[in-house]
């Protein structure tokens, strides 16, 4: 049975932004697969356009951070496997938190159950200034 999962991004002190809806093969999925599918969808969308601004979870190499994305110095297709690897490493190093239905998922291999009302929030952590 398939399921859909709405994906949002949030940075503390800012509003929550809708990013993408993932179509899942099953309602039971690991956090690793949620991250993988999200990054794959973002990279595929970017690679299909001529835009030089990537609006995704992980900053590509050779890019600069903008308000709502990352500008590549030279337009090129992104490597999906490289972006996935960086995203999984960022999760393990607490670069962002993954909340499924407002409950933190702490392990990449934790299996979660998606319902029709489910959503996933990627809470991006920002370093404290002067701390």
Short mmCIF file of the C-alpha atoms (twelve columns), coordinates in Angstrom:
data_MODEL
# 
_entry.id   MODEL 
# 
loop_
_atom_site.group_PDB 
_atom_site.id 
_atom_site.type_symbol 
_atom_site.label_atom_id 
_atom_site.label_alt_id 
_atom_site.label_comp_id 
_atom_site.label_asym_id 
_atom_site.label_seq_id 
_atom_site.Cartn_x 
_atom_site.Cartn_y 
_atom_site.Cartn_z 
_atom_site.pdbx_PDB_model_num 
ATOM 1   C CA . UNK A 1   0.000  0.000  0.000   1 
ATOM 2   C CA . UNK A 2   1.371  3.426  -0.912  1 
ATOM 3   C CA . UNK A 3   1.436  6.572  1.177   1 
ATOM 4   C CA . UNK A 4   2.204  10.263 0.785   1 
ATOM 5   C CA . UNK A 5   4.384  12.277 3.130   1 
ATOM 6   C CA . UNK A 6   4.394  16.084 3.177   1 
ATOM 7   C CA . UNK A 7   7.886  17.527 3.754   1 
ATOM 8   C CA . UNK A 8   8.512  20.873 5.460   1 
ATOM 9   C CA . UNK A 9   11.627 22.860 6.382   1 
ATOM 10  C CA . UNK A 10  11.881 24.968 9.490   1 
ATOM 11  C CA . UNK A 11  14.611 27.096 11.007  1 
ATOM 12  C CA . UNK A 12  14.071 28.185 14.621  1 
ATOM 13  C CA . UNK A 13  12.520 31.659 14.679  1 
ATOM 14  C CA . UNK A 14  11.192 31.434 11.119  1 
ATOM 15  C CA . UNK A 15  8.047  30.104 9.545   1 
ATOM 16  C CA . UNK A 16  7.684  26.492 8.425   1 
ATOM 17  C CA . UNK A 17  7.936  26.134 4.624   1 
ATOM 18  C CA . UNK A 18  6.428  23.359 2.519   1 
ATOM 19  C CA . UNK A 19  9.005  21.716 0.267   1 
ATOM 20  C CA . UNK A 20  7.713  18.570 -1.438  1 
ATOM 21  C CA . UNK A 21  5.297  15.663 -1.067  1 
ATOM 22  C CA . UNK A 22  6.935  12.261 -1.346  1 
ATOM 23  C CA . UNK A 23  5.050  9.302  -2.796  1 
ATOM 24  C CA . UNK A 24  6.101  6.288  -0.730  1 
ATOM 25  C CA . UNK A 25  5.799  2.630  -1.725  1 
ATOM 26  C CA . UNK A 26  4.729  1.703  1.810   1 
ATOM 27  C CA . UNK A 27  3.481  3.472  4.918   1 
ATOM 28  C CA . UNK A 28  6.394  1.946  6.876   1 
ATOM 29  C CA . UNK A 29  9.718  3.602  6.048   1 
ATOM 30  C CA . UNK A 30  13.056 4.342  7.707   1 
ATOM 31  C CA . UNK A 31  14.331 7.836  8.421   1 
ATOM 32  C CA . UNK A 32  17.250 7.050  6.082   1 
ATOM 33  C CA . UNK A 33  14.804 6.434  3.223   1 
ATOM 34  C CA . UNK A 34  12.800 9.603  3.987   1 
ATOM 35  C CA . UNK A 35  16.008 11.646 3.749   1 
ATOM 36  C CA . UNK A 36  17.140 9.787  0.609   1 
ATOM 37  C CA . UNK A 37  13.829 10.265 -1.195  1 
ATOM 38  C CA . UNK A 38  13.638 13.934 -0.249  1 
ATOM 39  C CA . UNK A 39  17.163 14.655 -1.528  1 
ATOM 40  C CA . UNK A 40  16.601 12.605 -4.695  1 
ATOM 41  C CA . UNK A 41  13.433 14.602 -5.459  1 
ATOM 42  C CA . UNK A 42  15.204 17.937 -4.909  1 
ATOM 43  C CA . UNK A 43  18.211 16.998 -7.036  1 
ATOM 44  C CA . UNK A 44  16.011 15.647 -9.848  1 
ATOM 45  C CA . UNK A 45  13.940 18.859 -9.837  1 
ATOM 46  C CA . UNK A 46  17.095 21.026 -9.926  1 
ATOM 47  C CA . UNK A 47  18.792 18.965 -12.635 1 
ATOM 48  C CA . UNK A 48  15.653 19.229 -14.800 1 
ATOM 49  C CA . UNK A 49  15.812 23.047 -14.817 1 
ATOM 50  C CA . UNK A 50  18.287 25.643 -16.028 1 
ATOM 51  C CA . UNK A 51  18.172 27.481 -12.687 1 
ATOM 52  C CA . UNK A 52  21.514 28.035 -10.958 1 
ATOM 53  C CA . UNK A 53  19.940 28.266 -7.482  1 
ATOM 54  C CA . UNK A 54  19.431 24.960 -5.656  1 
ATOM 55  C CA . UNK A 55  16.645 25.025 -3.071  1 
ATOM 56  C CA . UNK A 56  17.341 21.908 -1.083  1 
ATOM 57  C CA . UNK A 57  18.316 20.393 2.224   1 
ATOM 58  C CA . UNK A 58  22.078 20.208 1.680   1 
ATOM 59  C CA . UNK A 59  24.394 22.859 0.280   1 
ATOM 60  C CA . UNK A 60  26.170 21.594 -2.837  1 
ATOM 61  C CA . UNK A 61  29.946 21.924 -3.027  1 
ATOM 62  C CA . UNK A 62  31.158 25.033 -4.834  1 
ATOM 63  C CA . UNK A 63  28.072 27.067 -3.985  1 
ATOM 64  C CA . UNK A 64  27.247 30.062 -1.839  1 
ATOM 65  C CA . UNK A 65  24.363 30.329 0.595   1 
ATOM 66  C CA . UNK A 66  21.504 32.649 -0.333  1 
ATOM 67  C CA . UNK A 67  18.395 33.589 1.606   1 
ATOM 68  C CA . UNK A 68  16.290 30.803 0.058   1 
ATOM 69  C CA . UNK A 69  18.811 28.406 -1.461  1 
ATOM 70  C CA . UNK A 70  22.339 27.889 -2.691  1 
ATOM 71  C CA . UNK A 71  23.795 29.525 -5.826  1 
ATOM 72  C CA . UNK A 72  26.215 27.375 -7.749  1 
ATOM 73  C CA . UNK A 73  29.311 29.197 -8.987  1 
ATOM 74  C CA . UNK A 74  29.017 27.351 -12.287 1 
ATOM 75  C CA . UNK A 75  25.763 25.694 -13.370 1 
ATOM 76  C CA . UNK A 76  26.174 21.917 -13.410 1 
ATOM 77  C CA . UNK A 77  24.029 18.868 -12.698 1 
ATOM 78  C CA . UNK A 78  24.202 17.751 -9.083  1 
ATOM 79  C CA . UNK A 79  25.306 14.237 -8.117  1 
ATOM 80  C CA . UNK A 80  22.379 12.690 -6.250  1 
ATOM 81  C CA . UNK A 81  24.481 10.075 -4.425  1 
ATOM 82  C CA . UNK A 82  26.907 12.721 -3.179  1 
ATOM 83  C CA . UNK A 83  24.038 14.908 -1.939  1 
ATOM 84  C CA . UNK A 84  22.393 11.928 -0.199  1 
ATOM 85  C CA . UNK A 85  25.673 10.962 1.515   1 
ATOM 86  C CA . UNK A 86  26.184 14.524 2.778   1 
ATOM 87  C CA . UNK A 87  22.576 14.683 4.023   1 
ATOM 88  C CA . UNK A 88  22.854 11.389 5.922   1 
ATOM 89  C CA . UNK A 89  26.119 12.534 7.501   1 
ATOM 90  C CA . UNK A 90  24.536 15.870 8.470   1 
ATOM 91  C CA . UNK A 91  21.675 14.009 10.183  1 
ATOM 92  C CA . UNK A 92  24.137 11.877 12.154  1 
ATOM 93  C CA . UNK A 93  26.088 14.994 13.206  1 
ATOM 94  C CA . UNK A 94  22.906 16.865 14.249  1 
ATOM 95  C CA . UNK A 95  23.045 19.296 11.336  1 
ATOM 96  C CA . UNK A 96  19.263 19.035 11.287  1 
ATOM 97  C CA . UNK A 97  16.554 17.210 13.193  1 
ATOM 98  C CA . UNK A 98  13.880 15.094 11.567  1 
ATOM 99  C CA . UNK A 99  10.448 15.321 13.156  1 
ATOM 100 C CA . UNK A 100 7.726  12.972 12.016  1 
ATOM 101 C CA . UNK A 101 4.343  14.152 13.232  1 
ATOM 102 C CA . UNK A 102 6.162  16.380 15.752  1 
ATOM 103 C CA . UNK A 103 8.134  13.437 17.230  1 
ATOM 104 C CA . UNK A 104 11.912 13.481 16.806  1 
ATOM 105 C CA . UNK A 105 13.384 10.567 14.875  1 
ATOM 106 C CA . UNK A 106 16.830 9.895  16.328  1 
ATOM 107 C CA . UNK A 107 18.151 6.936  14.325  1 
ATOM 108 C CA . UNK A 108 18.528 6.611  10.564  1 
ATOM 109 C CA . UNK A 109 17.301 3.018  10.652  1 
ATOM 110 C CA . UNK A 110 14.274 3.715  12.846  1 
ATOM 111 C CA . UNK A 111 11.129 2.549  11.082  1 
ATOM 112 C CA . UNK A 112 8.262  5.033  11.150  1 
ATOM 113 C CA . UNK A 113 4.647  4.622  10.106  1 
ATOM 114 C CA . UNK A 114 3.141  7.242  7.809   1 
ATOM 115 C CA . UNK A 115 -0.578 7.988  8.006   1 
ATOM 116 C CA . UNK A 116 -2.613 10.126 5.588   1 
ATOM 117 C CA . UNK A 117 -2.216 13.050 8.028   1 
ATOM 118 C CA . UNK A 118 1.547  12.603 8.523   1 
ATOM 119 C CA . UNK A 119 4.163  15.222 7.803   1 
ATOM 120 C CA . UNK A 120 7.923  15.378 8.237   1 
ATOM 121 C CA . UNK A 121 9.710  18.529 9.352   1 
ATOM 122 C CA . UNK A 122 13.417 19.020 8.774   1 
ATOM 123 C CA . UNK A 123 14.438 21.390 11.556  1 
ATOM 124 C CA . UNK A 124 17.676 23.060 10.536  1 
ATOM 125 C CA . UNK A 125 19.879 23.963 13.442  1 
ATOM 126 C CA . UNK A 126 21.832 27.199 13.412  1 
ATOM 127 C CA . UNK A 127 24.957 27.891 15.455  1 
ATOM 128 C CA . UNK A 128 24.726 30.433 18.251  1 
ATOM 129 C CA . UNK A 129 26.623 33.650 17.677  1 
ATOM 130 C CA . UNK A 130 29.189 34.636 20.314  1 
ATOM 131 C CA . UNK A 131 28.525 31.489 22.295  1 
# 
